[in-house]
């Protein structure tokens, strides 16, 4: 193991913890969210965007490669929808994985813009 290997592994911890947060929220009932169908849809889909934009940012910190971030985050989104299939009161929809994918790209756009700033260049080195 190279001397940089532990540092590289350490960089995955925030992303793995965030994946655990996503898993936890996916295990919860969503009844009572929103006052009508439109509000409920907007709130729940906003959560998807925020969750997966955050995951993309954390994965980028670990990988430093856009392609790996997209693949890992989207595979996790698919697995999360499969997980929801087994949760009473939850549904599993392919559409939600596409919303997650939009969130992933939003996260990467944020990263691309942040990397123009010196502070973030150093942080993501």
C-alpha positions as CSV (number, residue, x, y, z in Angstrom):
1,X,0.0,0.0,0.0
2,X,1.4,3.4,-1.0
3,X,1.7,6.1,1.6
4,X,-1.1,8.1,-0.2
5,X,-3.5,5.1,-0.1
6,X,-4.9,5.8,3.4
7,X,-5.5,9.5,2.4
8,X,-7.3,8.4,-0.7
9,X,-9.5,6.0,1.2
10,X,-10.3,8.7,3.8
11,X,-11.7,10.9,1.1
12,X,-14.5,8.4,0.5
13,X,-15.8,8.6,4.0
14,X,-18.0,11.7,3.5
15,X,-19.6,10.2,0.4
16,X,-20.2,6.9,2.2
17,X,-21.8,8.7,5.2
18,X,-24.0,10.7,2.8
19,X,-25.0,7.5,1.1
20,X,-26.1,6.2,4.5
21,X,-28.1,9.3,5.0
22,X,-29.8,8.8,1.7
23,X,-30.5,5.2,2.6
24,X,-32.0,6.2,5.9
25,X,-34.4,8.7,4.3
26,X,-35.3,6.2,1.7
27,X,-36.4,3.9,4.4
28,X,-38.9,6.4,5.9
29,X,-42.5,6.9,5.0
30,X,-43.3,10.0,3.0
31,X,-47.0,10.4,4.1
32,X,-47.8,13.8,5.3
33,X,-45.3,15.6,3.1
34,X,-47.0,18.5,1.2
35,X,-50.5,19.8,1.3
36,X,-51.5,18.6,-2.2
37,X,-50.2,16.4,-5.0
38,X,-48.2,19.3,-6.6
39,X,-46.6,20.4,-3.4
40,X,-45.7,16.8,-2.5
41,X,-44.2,16.2,-5.9
42,X,-42.1,19.4,-5.8
43,X,-40.9,18.8,-2.3
44,X,-39.9,15.1,-2.8
45,X,-38.2,15.7,-6.1
46,X,-36.3,18.7,-4.7
47,X,-35.0,16.3,-2.1
48,X,-33.8,14.0,-4.9
49,X,-31.9,16.9,-6.6
50,X,-30.3,18.1,-3.3
51,X,-29.3,14.6,-2.2
52,X,-27.7,13.6,-5.4
53,X,-26.0,17.0,-6.1
54,X,-24.4,16.7,-2.6
55,X,-23.4,13.1,-3.3
56,X,-21.8,14.1,-6.6
57,X,-19.8,16.8,-4.9
58,X,-18.6,14.4,-2.2
59,X,-17.7,11.7,-4.7
60,X,-15.8,14.3,-6.8
61,X,-13.7,15.1,-3.7
62,X,-12.8,11.4,-3.6
63,X,-12.5,10.5,-7.3
64,X,-11.5,13.8,-9.0
65,X,-13.0,12.3,-12.2
66,X,-16.4,13.3,-13.5
67,X,-17.0,10.0,-15.3
68,X,-16.5,7.9,-12.1
69,X,-18.7,10.3,-10.1
70,X,-21.6,9.9,-12.6
71,X,-21.3,6.1,-12.8
72,X,-21.0,5.6,-9.0
73,X,-23.8,8.1,-8.1
74,X,-26.2,6.9,-10.7
75,X,-25.7,3.2,-9.8
76,X,-26.4,4.2,-6.2
77,X,-29.6,6.0,-7.3
78,X,-30.7,2.9,-9.1
79,X,-30.0,0.7,-6.1
80,X,-31.8,3.2,-3.9
81,X,-34.9,2.9,-6.0
82,X,-34.7,-0.9,-5.8
83,X,-34.4,-0.5,-2.0
84,X,-37.5,1.6,-1.9
85,X,-39.5,-1.1,-3.6
86,X,-39.3,-3.1,-0.3
87,X,-40.3,-0.2,2.0
88,X,-44.1,-0.1,2.8
89,X,-45.7,3.0,1.5
90,X,-42.8,3.8,-0.9
91,X,-42.6,3.3,-4.6
92,X,-39.8,2.6,-7.0
93,X,-39.8,4.7,-10.2
94,X,-37.3,4.9,-13.0
95,X,-38.3,8.5,-13.3
96,X,-36.8,9.2,-9.9
97,X,-33.4,7.9,-11.1
98,X,-33.5,10.4,-13.9
99,X,-34.2,13.2,-11.4
100,X,-31.3,11.9,-9.4
101,X,-29.2,12.1,-12.5
102,X,-30.1,15.7,-13.0
103,X,-29.1,16.3,-9.4
104,X,-25.7,14.6,-10.1
105,X,-25.1,16.9,-13.1
106,X,-26.1,19.9,-11.0
107,X,-23.5,18.9,-8.4
108,X,-20.9,18.6,-11.1
109,X,-21.8,22.0,-12.5
110,X,-21.4,23.4,-9.0
111,X,-18.0,21.7,-8.7
112,X,-16.8,22.9,-12.1
113,X,-17.6,26.5,-11.1
114,X,-16.1,26.2,-7.6
115,X,-12.9,24.8,-9.1
116,X,-12.4,28.2,-10.7
117,X,-11.7,29.6,-7.2
118,X,-8.3,29.1,-5.6
119,X,-9.7,28.0,-2.3
120,X,-11.6,25.1,-3.9
121,X,-8.7,24.2,-6.2
122,X,-6.7,23.5,-3.0
123,X,-9.5,21.8,-1.2
124,X,-10.2,19.4,-4.1
125,X,-6.5,18.6,-4.8
